[in-house]
Amino acid sequence: TQSTWEAVVSTQSTWEAVVSTQSTWEFKIWEEMITKPTCKAQFRRMLQVGLIVTIFDDLIFPTPEEEKEKFITTDEKTGKKVTIPHPVHAIRAWNASTKTYELIDPHLDGAPDSKEEADKYWAAMLQRFREGYGDEIDEMLGQS
């Protein structure tokens, strides 16, 4: 299952700009990582994490220490650590004027908008992978 977490940020306008910038290219990065993985271990972990439709950035939104091992794998060819995208669940910023938290939309540009669209997109992607890799995909997903 996909692990999610919530980030709390300080100033809304700054973080809205950061999220807007990140969200314009992160879905393309995710697609590139899953369709052209550097190694089998990365591909397996990305399949297990599943479709990502919300922002991820391990520098801006670090993964909690107790979750890190789920989002790092080792490239079998190089021995280097590979970070697997870990999406945020929600982002909120403190509004000092209203003394309330306001949500910032973490949805990635280009990613499916609804759960139904996301399910169809992921099913189609898995089907393409099955056509290329056969039953190995279900083994990687733990479904065999």
C-alpha positions as CSV (number, residue, x, y, z in Angstrom):
1,T,0.0,0.0,0.0
2,Q,1.0,3.6,-0.6
3,S,2.1,5.5,2.5
4,T,1.0,9.1,2.7
5,W,1.8,11.9,5.0
6,E,0.9,15.5,5.6
7,A,3.3,18.5,5.4
8,V,2.7,21.7,7.4
9,V,4.3,24.8,5.8
10,S,4.6,28.3,7.0
11,T,3.6,31.0,4.5
12,Q,0.9,30.2,2.0
13,S,2.0,32.4,-0.9
14,T,5.6,31.0,-0.8
15,W,4.4,27.4,-0.7
16,E,1.8,27.9,-3.3
17,A,4.5,29.1,-5.7
18,V,6.8,26.1,-4.8
19,V,4.0,23.6,-5.2
20,S,2.9,25.2,-8.5
21,T,6.4,25.0,-9.9
22,Q,7.0,21.5,-8.7
23,S,3.6,20.2,-9.9
24,T,4.2,21.4,-13.5
25,W,7.0,18.8,-14.1
26,E,6.9,16.1,-11.4
27,F,4.3,13.9,-13.1
28,K,6.5,13.8,-16.2
29,I,9.4,12.9,-14.0
30,W,7.4,10.1,-12.3
31,E,6.3,8.8,-15.8
32,E,9.9,8.8,-17.0
33,M,11.1,7.0,-13.8
34,I,8.5,4.2,-14.1
35,T,8.7,3.7,-17.8
36,K,12.5,3.9,-18.0
37,P,13.8,2.7,-14.7
38,T,17.5,2.5,-14.0
39,C,17.2,-0.9,-12.5
40,K,14.8,-3.7,-11.6
41,A,14.7,-2.9,-7.9
42,Q,13.6,0.7,-8.7
43,F,10.9,-0.6,-11.1
44,R,9.6,-3.1,-8.5
45,R,9.4,-0.4,-5.8
46,M,7.7,2.1,-8.1
47,L,5.2,-0.5,-9.1
48,Q,4.5,-1.2,-5.5
49,V,4.1,2.5,-4.6
50,G,1.7,2.8,-7.6
51,L,0.4,5.8,-9.5
52,I,1.5,9.1,-8.0
53,V,-0.8,12.1,-8.6
54,T,0.3,14.4,-5.8
55,I,3.6,16.3,-5.4
56,F,6.7,14.5,-4.2
57,D,10.1,15.9,-3.4
58,D,12.3,14.4,-0.7
59,L,14.2,17.6,-0.1
60,I,11.2,19.9,0.3
61,F,9.0,17.3,1.9
62,P,11.3,14.8,3.6
63,T,10.0,11.3,4.3
64,P,9.7,10.6,8.0
65,E,12.7,8.6,9.3
66,E,10.5,5.5,10.1
67,E,9.3,5.4,6.5
68,K,12.5,6.0,4.6
69,E,13.4,2.4,4.0
70,K,10.2,2.0,2.0
71,F,11.3,4.7,-0.4
72,I,15.0,3.9,-1.0
73,T,16.3,1.0,-3.0
74,T,19.7,0.0,-4.4
75,D,20.5,0.0,-8.1
76,E,21.8,-3.6,-8.8
77,K,24.2,-2.3,-11.5
78,T,25.8,0.6,-9.7
79,G,25.2,-0.1,-6.0
80,K,24.0,3.4,-5.6
81,K,20.9,4.3,-3.6
82,V,17.8,5.3,-5.6
83,T,15.1,7.4,-4.0
84,I,11.6,6.3,-4.9
85,P,9.0,9.1,-5.1
86,H,6.9,9.5,-1.9
87,P,3.8,11.6,-2.5
88,V,2.4,14.0,0.0
89,H,-1.2,13.5,1.1
90,A,-2.0,17.1,1.9
91,I,-0.3,20.5,2.2
92,R,-1.5,23.3,4.4
93,A,-0.2,26.7,5.2
94,W,-0.8,28.9,8.2
95,N,-2.7,32.1,7.4
96,A,-1.7,34.6,10.0
97,S,-4.5,37.0,9.1
98,T,-7.3,34.5,9.7
99,K,-5.3,32.4,12.2
100,T,-6.3,29.3,10.3
101,Y,-4.6,26.6,8.1
102,E,-5.5,26.8,4.4
103,L,-5.1,23.8,2.1
104,I,-2.8,24.0,-0.9
105,D,-3.6,21.7,-3.7
106,P,-0.8,19.1,-4.1
107,H,-2.2,17.6,-7.4
108,L,0.4,17.2,-10.2
109,D,-0.3,18.9,-13.6
110,G,-1.0,16.2,-16.2
111,A,-1.9,13.5,-13.6
112,P,-5.4,12.0,-13.7
113,D,-7.8,14.2,-11.8
114,S,-10.4,11.8,-10.4
115,K,-10.0,8.4,-8.7
116,E,-11.8,6.9,-11.7
117,E,-9.4,8.5,-14.2
118,A,-6.5,7.4,-12.0
119,D,-7.7,3.8,-11.8
120,K,-8.1,3.7,-15.6
121,Y,-4.7,5.3,-16.2
122,W,-2.9,2.9,-13.8
123,A,-4.7,-0.2,-15.2
124,A,-3.7,0.8,-18.7
125,M,-0.1,1.4,-17.6
126,L,0.0,-2.0,-15.9
127,Q,-1.4,-3.6,-19.0
128,R,1.4,-2.1,-21.1
129,F,3.9,-3.4,-18.6
130,R,2.4,-6.9,-18.7
131,E,2.6,-6.9,-22.5
132,G,6.3,-6.1,-22.2
133,Y,7.3,-8.1,-19.1
134,G,4.6,-10.7,-18.8
135,D,3.8,-12.3,-15.5
136,E,6.9,-10.7,-13.9
137,I,4.8,-7.6,-13.3
138,D,2.3,-9.4,-11.1
139,E,5.3,-11.0,-9.2
140,M,6.7,-7.5,-8.7
141,L,3.3,-6.3,-7.4
142,G,3.1,-9.3,-5.1
143,Q,0.0,-10.6,-6.9
144,S,1.3,-14.0,-8.0
